[in-house]
Amino acid sequence: MYAPFAIDARWYGTSGSGVATYAHSLLAGLMELDYPESIHVIVNRRDSLPMAVAQYAKFNFIDLPGNPMSIRHQRLLPSIITRHNIRCLHTVDVHAPLFARSRQITTCHDVIPLVLSPREAGGAKSRYKWLWKNWLKLQCSRADRMVIISENSRKDIIKVLHVKTDKIHVVPPALYQADSRRPATESAHLSQFPFDNRQLILSVGRRAPYKNLSGLIQAFAQLVKTCPSPCRLVIIGPTDPRYGEPESLTAKLGLNELVTFTGYISDSDLAELYSRASLFVCPSLYEGFGLPVLEAMAAGVPVVSSDRSSLPEACGDAALLVNPTDPDAMARAMARVLTDKTLADHLRTAGRRRVTQYSPRRMAEQLVEIYSAWCGGTS
């Protein structure tokens, strides 16, 4: 017998996607809970699932290939819900079916295009802000409950979308680390990386303007001039031809020998870099939550983070917080960590303690409580 709710995890398996990580964490948490009944899980590509998830006996996978944001998915989802007698659907991003006869729980991760300027936010959602805002309003009005991943995002969503407060539940995301995320003995991708005696500074994120990589590069330029400890900067994340400013600024400042853009890398390569890193920096102007800072903390890397949006909420007292629009302040914070071993050790300890609050099991427990209350228990 199946539980009355289903997980809409069509983003699962998308490389580098925060929504995919969210879906993975939720399923991993449900497995840890060993929920007593089988659960329908709608996925895009079953062959992209880790074996442990794909073979879990209590997940009944429903395949729906293609673009989760497409009209085709909107057309097919209602029939899937009817066919499988799904009473309540949790969609892990704001593309829930509009015409399905089921109760809806929808996760909204952020409203970045609505709270930042088009120049800061970048992307099509920002260029067509009015359209995206109306879509989000429609999703919020259609949903019976909204799951928001941070208190900061909750406040912004209430402010810009006017969602009723009693409809919203704040459930922080989980830090899920796959078994493969361990230092590799030998990494093909990083085999020609210029490892040397310089301290390694990492940053992880897309090239979108709100990630503020140009601000980080300006800060790094100041750091190179003033910090007695030799260092290099590695920026990890998929390339984007729309946003070439970080690379061009690096060349302009004469930092090509000290700044490396890796593009998208595997979990094992990322773990290798974390194992060598002396510092992690998150310079973002806005984050819905900020999982990369927790990932760094879990790896034992001290963190310097922006003091904007949800990042202070995610970091707590386990990071140095700085104004991301002040490169000098960012450079000073980076230098402090690189030259003060006591401070670095304190941040490592505080970071490892911080990440224990964001387990998949805890995330799943909070969401199951919402499902049970809204779906009227199991059937």
JOFENLIN-V510620 format. One record per run of one state. SS is the DSSP state (@ for helix, = for strand, . for the rest). FROM is the first residue (numbers start at 1). TO is the last residue. If there is no record, write none. Layout:
ss->SS from->FROM to->TO
ss->SS from->FROM to->TO
This chain:
ss->. from->1 to->1
ss->= from->2 to->9
ss->. from->10 to->17
ss->@ from->18 to->33
ss->. from->34 to->37
ss->= from->38 to->43
ss->. from->44 to->45
ss->@ from->46 to->48
ss->. from->49 to->50
ss->@ from->51 to->54
ss->. from->55 to->58
ss->= from->59 to->63
ss->. from->64 to->70
ss->@ from->71 to->83
ss->. from->84 to->87
ss->= from->88 to->91
ss->. from->92 to->102
ss->= from->103 to->108
ss->. from->109 to->111
ss->@ from->112 to->115
ss->. from->116 to->117
ss->@ from->118 to->121
ss->. from->122 to->123
ss->@ from->124 to->127
ss->. from->128 to->128
ss->@ from->129 to->142
ss->. from->143 to->144
ss->= from->145 to->148
ss->. from->149 to->150
ss->@ from->151 to->161
ss->. from->162 to->164
ss->@ from->165 to->167
ss->= from->168 to->170
ss->. from->171 to->198
ss->= from->199 to->204
ss->. from->205 to->208
ss->@ from->209 to->211
ss->. from->212 to->212
ss->@ from->213 to->226
ss->. from->227 to->230
ss->= from->231 to->236
ss->. from->237 to->244
ss->@ from->245 to->252
ss->. from->253 to->258
ss->= from->259 to->263
ss->. from->264 to->266
ss->@ from->267 to->276
ss->= from->277 to->282
ss->. from->283 to->290
ss->@ from->291 to->298
ss->. from->299 to->302
ss->= from->303 to->306
ss->. from->307 to->310
ss->@ from->311 to->315
ss->. from->316 to->319
ss->= from->320 to->322
ss->. from->323 to->326
ss->@ from->327 to->339
ss->. from->340 to->340
ss->@ from->341 to->355
ss->. from->356 to->359
ss->@ from->360 to->375
ss->. from->376 to->379
